[in-house]
Amino acid sequence: MLAATRNADGRSPVHGAGPTTLVVPVTRTYREYPFEVFVEASGSPLETDSSSRLHQIRTVSAPERIHSVVGSLDGPRMAEVDEALQLSLGLD
């Protein structure tokens, strides 16, 4: 899963900032939909090339469901996530 929520200071709220966070599933199947973001393993904390599915947003209890943070995506990749999220939510 990819945590899709950030605090105003840019940090993920996974540890200590609130009871819930938004996440999106990550899968190895990439279909080139505009609401998916391809993430190469070589430039990310993921073990394999993956697709973030921004059309399948979930709210989860951070303390109960998220036990550790593996890493983060770089700024340009997060900009793609933001764009796909806006498209998925009809905010563009």
Order of alpha helices (4+ residues) and beta strands (2+ residues): beta-beta-beta-beta-beta-beta-alpha-alpha
